[in-house]
Amino acid sequence: MEIPMELSIEQKFNLKLYEEQIKALSPEESQKFLLEVLRQLMVKDNMLKHLLKQS
């Protein structure tokens, strides 16, 4: 199974929107945002591992 490594056009667009929003954040807000994103990625990893075990 081939895993796509490129972002879709929609994802690239969303990334650009996030970039603009992040520029307006203070350093403290940026750190909180980064930690939340990392937490969500870890949750996503856990969900994927769980789903793979179930299949």
Beta strands, then each sheet from edge to edge (+ up, - down):
end
